[in-house]
Amino acid sequence: MANIGTASLTISELREFASFTSCEQRYIKRSLDVGLGRQDAFKLWARDDSESRSIRSQYVVYQELKALRGQVPADTGFDALEAYIGKLVRIAAFDLAQERIDGFSAFRFLYERLLGAEVRPFLPSAFCAAAALPQIRPDKRKHLLQSISEAAATAPGWSAREPSFYPEWVEKEAA
């Protein structure tokens, strides 16, 4: 029975990933390569100098992920909240400023994989805080903030189940 539940979850995650734009899919895969140290992101994802610079910046910003993993503050207290949410908002603002993530669903999908299931309660606030920053273009800011549903913003609880699908680069010949 446990295998059926895991298979259903994986299929659901595959469907969700397939619902994202190709730009979002590409950015999520690239970000997972950078954030999880899976592959050489420069070699796989840099199509030009601009993307190389972006990836280089992403490597620098994503260094903060190490400090966030396993350090999620208790959702009932305020101890360590400032340091945690501040770093999370800074990384999220970087990703949103790249203008390759179009909404909360893709953001949540990426960050659940970068930081684990325990970060879920903090993702709506981090997303809204980052999307509302002046570093995000006003029209993009409006679109991003409108992408988070009331249900996502006010969820009474979150699943502790870790993601099971981690998209990655696939060579055209292998596909």
Secondary structure by P-SEA (a helix, b strand, c coil): caaaaaaaaaaaaaaaaaaccaaaaaaaaaaaaaaaccccccccccccaaaaaaaaaaaaaacccccccccccccccccaaaaaaaaaaaaaaaaaaacccccaaaaaaaaaaacccccccaaaaaaaaaaacccccaaaaaaaaaacccccccccccccccccbbbbbbccccc
